[in-house]
Amino acid sequence: MNLNKFILKIDQDLISPDALLLLNTHYKQLNAQEKELFTLALMGKVIELKTILEIEKNR
């Protein structure tokens, strides 16, 4: 699985009211290499959301 697939999966999970449970469940199902990619994708999503919040705060 490549990084873009993880980003898409994270985006889908974040829409759900049970986002943390879904993210945790999907993470547990991955092998070691996939967990690294998932973590990188999740870190990128956190940075993206933080940037959006900062922009909104400064308006």
Phi and psi in degrees as GROMACS dihedral restraints (atoms count N, CA, C in turn):
[ dihedral_restraints ]
;  ai    aj    ak    al  type     phi  dphi    fc
    3     4     5     6     1   -99.8    20    10
    4     5     6     7     1   171.5    20    10
    6     7     8     9     1   -59.0    20    10
    7     8     9    10     1   -39.1    20    10
    9    10    11    12     1   -63.0    20    10
   10    11    12    13     1   -35.4    20    10
   12    13    14    15     1   -66.4    20    10
   13    14    15    16     1   -37.4    20    10
   15    16    17    18     1   -67.2    20    10
   16    17    18    19     1   -40.7    20    10
   18    19    20    21     1   -61.5    20    10
   19    20    21    22     1   -44.2    20    10
   21    22    23    24     1   -61.9    20    10
   22    23    24    25     1   -43.6    20    10
   24    25    26    27     1   -63.4    20    10
   25    26    27    28     1   -41.9    20    10
   27    28    29    30     1   -63.4    20    10
   28    29    30    31     1   -44.3    20    10
   30    31    32    33     1   -57.9    20    10
   31    32    33    34     1   -42.6    20    10
   33    34    35    36     1   -65.5    20    10
   34    35    36    37     1   -41.6    20    10
   36    37    38    39     1   -65.1    20    10
   37    38    39    40     1   -38.4    20    10
   39    40    41    42     1   -67.7    20    10
   40    41    42    43     1   -19.9    20    10
   42    43    44    45     1   -72.8    20    10
   43    44    45    46     1   -26.8    20    10
   45    46    47    48     1   -76.2    20    10
   46    47    48    49     1   147.8    20    10
   48    49    50    51     1   -65.4    20    10
   49    50    51    52     1   -21.6    20    10
   51    52    53    54     1  -101.1    20    10
   52    53    54    55     1    39.4    20    10
   54    55    56    57     1   -56.1    20    10
   55    56    57    58     1   -47.9    20    10
   57    58    59    60     1   -64.4    20    10
   58    59    60    61     1   -39.8    20    10
   60    61    62    63     1   -63.5    20    10
   61    62    63    64     1   -43.8    20    10
   63    64    65    66     1   -63.4    20    10
   64    65    66    67     1   -45.7    20    10
   66    67    68    69     1   -60.0    20    10
   67    68    69    70     1   -44.1    20    10
   69    70    71    72     1   -63.4    20    10
   70    71    72    73     1   -44.2    20    10
   72    73    74    75     1   -62.6    20    10
   73    74    75    76     1   -46.1    20    10
   75    76    77    78     1   -65.2    20    10
   76    77    78    79     1   -38.5    20    10
   78    79    80    81     1   -62.5    20    10
   79    80    81    82     1   -42.9    20    10
   81    82    83    84     1   -64.5    20    10
   82    83    84    85     1   -23.8    20    10
   84    85    86    87     1   -84.4    20    10
   85    86    87    88     1    -4.1    20    10
   87    88    89    90     1   -92.8    20    10
   88    89    90    91     1   155.6    20    10
   90    91    92    93     1   -84.0    20    10
   91    92    93    94     1   176.5    20    10
   93    94    95    96     1   -58.0    20    10
   94    95    96    97     1   -45.3    20    10
   96    97    98    99     1   -65.8    20    10
   97    98    99   100     1   -41.9    20    10
   99   100   101   102     1   -66.1    20    10
  100   101   102   103     1   -34.8    20    10
  102   103   104   105     1   -62.1    20    10
  103   104   105   106     1   -38.2    20    10
  105   106   107   108     1   -62.5    20    10
  106   107   108   109     1   -46.3    20    10
  108   109   110   111     1   -64.8    20    10
  109   110   111   112     1   -41.2    20    10
  111   112   113   114     1   -61.4    20    10
  112   113   114   115     1   -43.8    20    10
  114   115   116   117     1   -63.1    20    10
  115   116   117   118     1   -42.7    20    10
  117   118   119   120     1   -62.3    20    10
  118   119   120   121     1   -42.6    20    10
  120   121   122   123     1   -64.2    20    10
  121   122   123   124     1   -41.4    20    10
  123   124   125   126     1   -66.5    20    10
  124   125   126   127     1   -39.2    20    10
  126   127   128   129     1   -62.6    20    10
  127   128   129   130     1   -41.1    20    10
  129   130   131   132     1   -62.9    20    10
  130   131   132   133     1   -39.6    20    10
  132   133   134   135     1   -66.1    20    10
  133   134   135   136     1   -39.9    20    10
  135   136   137   138     1   -62.3    20    10
  136   137   138   139     1   -43.6    20    10
  138   139   140   141     1   -63.4    20    10
  139   140   141   142     1   -42.2    20    10
  141   142   143   144     1   -61.0    20    10
  142   143   144   145     1   -47.6    20    10
  144   145   146   147     1   -66.1    20    10
  145   146   147   148     1   -38.6    20    10
  147   148   149   150     1   -62.2    20    10
  148   149   150   151     1   -41.6    20    10
  150   151   152   153     1   -63.2    20    10
  151   152   153   154     1   -43.3    20    10
  153   154   155   156     1   -61.5    20    10
  154   155   156   157     1   -44.2    20    10
  156   157   158   159     1   -62.6    20    10
  157   158   159   160     1   -39.9    20    10
  159   160   161   162     1   -66.1    20    10
  160   161   162   163     1   -39.3    20    10
  162   163   164   165     1   -64.0    20    10
  163   164   165   166     1   -45.6    20    10
  165   166   167   168     1   -63.3    20    10
  166   167   168   169     1   -38.6    20    10
  168   169   170   171     1   -65.0    20    10
  169   170   171   172     1   -34.6    20    10
  171   172   173   174     1   -86.5    20    10
  172   173   174   175     1     2.0    20    10
